[in-house]
């Protein structure tokens, strides 16, 4: 067993996939960094990874729950491929510190934003697909989602973070969560920031490309704080 002071595993070691350094660097390049430095970004890899992710999770759920109807399977799939779930996976890998971000995103804590973390996970899956093929890339997906899929409490919260947060608030004797949402940016790329307040227990924020997505991310951040004792942060 490694000693307490053993170095943390590298990102490649955590993924368990041998990805060419140049391809890995591309997968970790956010558009803000690409714009400032005149290099390609990871959005094409994100597009590819999203497809691989959906296929692997769909097949896994179909086999794992043979008696469930289509609607429930779709709900489970939506939860496991959601921004909240993928950001959770990224946090477990400390992925934020590896992402190449532009100066503006660095200043605003981009390495902890759920949307950026989730998109980067998809880009890494896309890179894995190109590096080792579909079978190994789908095996990677299953390794990444397994901890969440195997934890009923966490999985339920990811399916519906707002309801899970409301239930926690009720158990703690607090008022129902209150959300405030602000939007910024042009219409074609608008970003919403939600702040949720749970009485005197927690205040957390989340971002998304829709009001619903932002509120969901904020609810998940607050839920984590109240159930795990983590400091609420921008999701």
C-alpha positions in Angstrom: 0.0 0.0 0.0 1.4 3.5 -0.9 2.6 5.6 2.0 0.6 8.6 3.1 3.1 10.9 1.3 3.0 9.0 -1.9 2.4 11.2 -5.0 -1.2 11.5 -6.2 -1.9 9.5 -9.4 -1.6 11.4 -12.6 -4.7 12.2 -14.7 -3.8 9.5 -17.2 -3.4 7.0 -14.3 -6.8 7.9 -13.0 -8.3 7.4 -16.4 -6.5 4.1 -16.9 -6.2 5.0 -20.6 -3.1 5.8 -22.6 -3.8 9.0 -24.4 -1.2 10.8 -26.5 0.0 13.9 -24.7 -1.0 16.3 -27.5 -4.5 14.8 -27.6 -4.8 14.9 -23.8 -3.8 18.6 -23.9 -6.4 19.3 -26.5 -9.1 17.6 -24.4 -8.1 19.9 -21.5 -8.2 23.1 -23.5 -11.3 25.3 -22.8 -12.4 27.7 -25.5 -11.4 30.7 -23.3 -7.8 29.5 -23.4 -8.0 28.7 -27.0 -9.3 32.1 -27.9 -6.5 33.9 -26.0 -3.7 31.7 -27.4 -4.9 31.0 -31.0 -5.1 27.2 -30.5 -7.9 24.6 -31.0 -10.3 24.0 -28.2 -11.9 20.8 -26.9 -15.4 21.3 -28.1 -15.2 18.8 -31.0 -13.9 16.2 -28.6 -16.7 17.1 -26.2 -19.2 16.4 -29.0 -17.7 13.0 -29.6 -17.5 12.1 -26.0 -21.1 13.0 -25.4 -22.1 10.4 -27.9 -19.8 7.7 -26.4 -21.1 8.6 -22.9 -24.7 8.3 -23.9 -24.3 5.0 -25.6 -22.3 3.4 -22.8 -24.7 4.5 -20.1 -27.8 3.5 -22.1 -26.5 0.0 -22.6 -25.4 -0.3 -18.9 -28.8 0.7 -17.6 -30.7 -1.5 -20.0 -28.8 -4.5 -18.7 -28.8 -3.5 -15.1 -32.5 -2.8 -14.8 -34.2 -5.4 -17.0 -37.7 -4.8 -15.5 -37.8 -1.0 -15.7 -39.9 0.8 -18.2 -38.4 3.1 -20.8 -39.4 6.3 -18.9 -37.6 5.3 -15.8 -34.5 4.2 -17.7 -34.5 7.5 -19.5 -34.7 9.3 -16.2 -31.7 7.4 -14.9 -29.7 8.0 -18.0 -30.5 11.7 -17.9 -29.2 11.8 -14.3 -25.9 10.0 -15.0 -25.0 12.1 -18.1 -26.1 15.4 -16.5 -23.9 18.3 -15.8 -24.2 17.7 -12.1 -23.2 14.1 -12.4 -20.2 14.7 -14.7 -19.0 17.6 -12.5 -19.2 15.3 -9.5 -17.0 12.8 -11.4 -14.5 15.6 -12.3 -14.3 16.7 -8.7 -13.3 13.2 -7.6 -10.4 13.4 -10.1 -9.4 16.9 -9.1 -9.8 17.6 -12.8 -10.2 21.4 -12.4 -6.5 21.9 -11.8 -5.6 20.3 -15.1 -7.9 22.4 -17.4 -6.4 25.1 -19.5 -8.5 28.2 -19.0 -8.4 31.8 -20.2 -7.6 34.6 -17.8 -11.2 35.6 -17.3 -12.2 32.0 -16.3 -9.3 31.7 -14.0 -10.3 34.9 -12.2 -13.9 33.7 -11.8 -13.1 30.2 -10.6 -13.7 28.4 -13.8 -11.8 25.3 -12.6 -14.8 24.7 -10.2 -17.7 25.5 -12.5 -19.9 22.5 -13.1 -20.4 23.3 -16.8 -16.7 23.5 -17.5 -15.9 20.4 -15.5 -18.7 18.4 -17.2 -17.7 19.5 -20.7 -14.1 18.5 -20.0 -15.1 15.0 -18.8 -16.9 14.5 -22.1 -13.9 15.8 -24.0 -11.6 13.3 -22.2 -14.0 10.5 -23.1 -13.9 11.7 -26.8 -10.1 11.6 -26.6 -10.1 8.1 -25.2 -12.3 7.0 -28.0 -9.8 8.3 -30.6 -6.8 6.9 -28.6 -8.0 3.4 -27.8 -11.3 2.8 -29.6 -14.9 2.5 -28.7 -14.8 -0.6 -26.4 -12.1 0.8 -24.1 -13.7 4.2 -24.1 -17.0 2.8 -23.1 -15.3 0.8 -20.4 -13.8 4.1 -19.2 -17.3 5.6 -19.0 -18.6 2.7 -16.9 -15.6 3.1 -14.5 -16.3 6.8 -14.1 -20.1 6.5 -13.5 -20.0 3.4 -11.3 -19.5 5.1 -7.9 -22.5 7.3 -8.5 -24.7 4.6 -10.2 -23.9 2.2 -7.2 -24.9 4.7 -4.5 -28.7 4.9 -4.3 -28.7 8.1 -2.0 -26.3 10.0 -4.2 -28.0 8.8 -7.4 -31.4 9.9 -6.2 -30.0 13.4 -5.4 -28.4 13.6 -8.9 -31.7 12.7 -10.5 -33.5 15.6 -8.8 -31.1 17.8 -6.7 -33.8 20.4 -6.1 -36.2 17.9 -4.5 -33.3 16.3 -2.5 -32.3 19.7 -1.2 -35.8 20.6 -0.2 -36.1 17.3 1.7 -32.8 18.0 3.6 -34.0 21.5 4.4 -37.2 20.1 5.8 -35.4 17.5 7.9 -33.2 20.3 9.3 -36.3 22.5 10.2 -35.3 25.2 7.7 -37.5 27.1 5.3 -37.8 25.8 1.7 -34.8 26.8 -0.5 -35.1 30.1 -2.3 -33.6 30.7 -5.7 -32.4 33.8 -7.4 -31.2 33.7 -11.0 -29.3 36.2 -13.2 -28.4 36.0 -16.8 -25.4 37.4 -18.7 -24.0 37.4 -22.2 -25.5 37.6 -25.7 -28.7 35.7 -26.5 -26.9 32.9 -28.5 -24.5 32.1 -25.6 -26.3 33.3 -22.5 -25.0 32.1 -19.1 -27.2 31.9 -16.1 -26.1 32.1 -12.4 -28.4 30.8 -9.7 -28.0 31.4 -6.0 -29.9 29.2 -3.6 -30.4 30.1 0.0 -31.5 27.5 2.5 -32.5 29.4 5.6 -29.4 29.9 7.8 -27.9 26.6 6.7 -26.4 27.2 3.3 -25.9 29.6 0.4 -24.6 28.1 -2.8 -24.3 29.1 -6.5 -24.4 27.3 -9.8 -24.1 28.1 -13.5 -25.8 26.8 -16.6 -27.0 27.6 -20.1 -30.5 27.8 -18.8 -32.2 28.9 -15.6 -33.2 25.3 -14.8 -29.6 24.1 -15.3 -28.2 26.8 -13.1 -30.8 26.2 -10.3 -30.0 22.4 -10.5 -26.3 23.1 -10.2 -26.8 25.4 -7.2 -29.1 22.9 -5.5 -26.5 20.1 -5.9 -23.8 22.4 -4.4 -26.0 23.2 -1.4 -27.0 19.5 -1.0 -23.3 18.5 -0.9 -22.7 21.1 1.7 -25.5 20.0 3.9 -24.9 16.2 3.6 -21.1 16.1 3.4 -20.0 19.2 5.3 -18.3 20.6 2.3 -18.0 24.4 1.8 -20.6 25.5 -0.8 -18.9 26.7 -3.9 -19.7 27.8 -7.4 -21.0 24.8 -9.3 
